[in-house]
Amino acid sequence: MSKVIRVQVVMGSPTKNGNCVDMATKWLEGVRAEAAAHGYTVEEKPVINLMSKNIQPCKFCTACMKNPDVPACVVKDDMNSVLAEVLNSDLVLHAAPIWFWSMPGPMKCYLDRFTQLFNPDFSLKKRVTEMTKKHLTFATVANCGDPNHEEVCKGAIYAFQEFGQYHPEAWRYAGAVSAASGFKHDHERCAKTVELGKASVLKFLED
């Protein structure tokens, strides 16, 4: 049986050929190289572009927390299908553009809607842990127009970092890379993003 790593990119930028897309491309380059080195093939699932989805804000009504086993949200939009794709993956990259010091609204709505995965004590629901029998591994890339990108991007990166490592029994977090505009001409940042892709595979493969 062939060994496959299922990879999902969740894109927060509406720009088709922008910096976030370039960063995701470099991350995937690292993923493919490291996967091949360990005898795995990579299944690159279609990119989820959040700007093209109808994802409403979480109302924090807590109705989803009344069922201890199954994720369920009373808001009926595209989030259910997006959530299913994310959970049915091995590696997930969140690619976040930074607008006014944070991720854009659709990406924050997406992140908030993961509330439905949790019980009132914020343990993961039983069905979620069953769906992610092998550790689901997250990574983040973030891009902004400010040369001081590490400072400007750190708030959004922190949100994805804490989310990705909140439940180590089911999820893992491989790390993050930030960059400024003109990413593809910044050889140092490009190399770091490739290395993040490799580190994502290694984190997934850890015992």
N, C-alpha and C positions, 0 to 999 in steps of 0.2 A: 504494500500500500504506500503510495507516495505521501510524503510529508508536506503539508501545505500550511502556510501562515496567511490568514485572511486579514487584509489591511483595509481600513476605512479612513478616509480623509474627510473631516468635517470643516468646511470652509466658511468663514465669516465675512469674507470680502466679496463684493459684487463685481470686482474688476477681473475680467477674464484672463488678462495677461499681466497681472500686477505682481507686486513683491511677495504677497502671501502665496500665490501660485508658484512663483519661483522657489520659495522656501520649501513648499511641499514637495516640489520636484526633486530638490536636493536631498530632502529627508528620505524620499522613496529610493533614491540612488543608493544611499547607505543601507536601507532595509534590504534591497535586492542583493547587494554584495554580501552582507553578513548572513542572510538566509542561505544563499548559495554555498557559502563556506561551511555551513552546517548541514548541507544536504537537503535543504527545504526549497520548495518553489513558493512564489508569492502570488496570491490571488488578490489583485487590486480591484476592489469593488468600486462602482461608480461613485465619484465625489458627491457628497451631500453639500449643496450650496444653500445655506440657511436663508440667504436673501431671496431665494425663489420659493421658499416654503411658507405656508401659513401656520405659524407657531405663535399662539396667543400667550400673554403673560400668565404666570401662575397666580392664582387668587389666594393661595394658602388657606383654602377652605378646610383642609385636612380630611376631606371626604375620602381621598385615596388611602388614608392610613387606617381606615376601618376594616379593611380586609388584610389580615396578617400574611397572606400567602402570595397574592397576585397583584402586580402593578396595574392600577386602574385610575384613570383621570376622568373627571366629569366633563372636561373641555374636549370637544371632538374636533380635532384639526389634524395637521400633518405630523404632530409629534409622535403619535403611536407608531407610525411606520418608520420614522427616523430612529426612534428608540430601539425598535426591533433590529434595525440594521447595525446600530452601534453595539448592542449586546451580542449580536451574532458575528462578532469579529474577534480577532486576536490582538491586533494592534490598532489603535485609534489615534490619529493626529488631529488636534485642534489647531487650526490656523487662524489667528486672530489679528485683524487690523486694529490699530488703536486710534480711536477718534475721541478727542477731548478727554484724554488720559484714561480711557477705559475701552472695553470691547463695545461694538455697536449693539443697539437694542435687540435685534433678532437673536444674536448669539447669547446675550444674557437671559432672554426669555427661554431659549433652549436649555441653558444650564439650570435655570430655576425649576423647569418642569421635571427634572430628575427627582424632585420631591416624592413622586409617586412610587419610587423604588424602596422607600423607607417605611419602617414602622414608627409609632410614636416615640420610641426611645432612640430612633435613628439607627437601629440595626437594619441590615438589608433583609428584605422579604425573602422567604424561602425560595420562591420561584426564581428570583434573580440569581441566587447562588447556584441553583440547578442549571440555569442557562449559561453560566460562566464557570464551567467545571475546571477549565484551564485558566490560568490567571489572565484576565483582560488587562492589557498594558496600554497606558496612555502616555502621550508626549505632547508638547506644545511648541509652536513657533508663533512669534508675535512681531509685528512690524509697525513702525511709526515714521513720521516725517522729521522727527527731531534727532539730531546727531547723538544726543544724550539718551539713546534708546533704552539702555538698561534701566535707567531710573524711570522713564516714562512708561515702559511696558511692564514694570514689576507688579503693579496691582492686578492686572488681568492674568499674568502668569501665576501669581499667588493663588487666585481663585481656582484655576485649573489644576494647579499642583495639589492644593488641599483636597479638592474633589477626587483627584486620581489616586491619592494615597489614603483616603479616609477609611476605607475598609480593606486592609491588607490581606484578609483571608480570601478576598475575591478579586481585588484590583491591585495593579501595580502602577508606579509612575517612573518613567525613564528619564525625565528631565525636560529642559526647555532651552530654546535659543531665541534671542531677540536680535533685531537688526533695524537699520534705518533705510530710508529710500535709496534706491540704486543698489539693492542687495546683490544682484547677480554680478556686479562689478567689484564687490567686496570679497576678495578671495579668502580672507580669514574667516568671515562669517559663513561663507559657502562651505568651507572645510568643516567648521563647527556643526553645521546643519547635517552634513553627510555623516559625521561622527555620531550625532544624535540618532540618526536612523539606525546605525549599527548598534548603538547602545540600547535602542528599543527592542531589537531582536534578542540581544543578550539578556535583557531584563525579563522578557517573555519566556526564555528558555531556562531561566534559573529554576533549580529544584525547590 
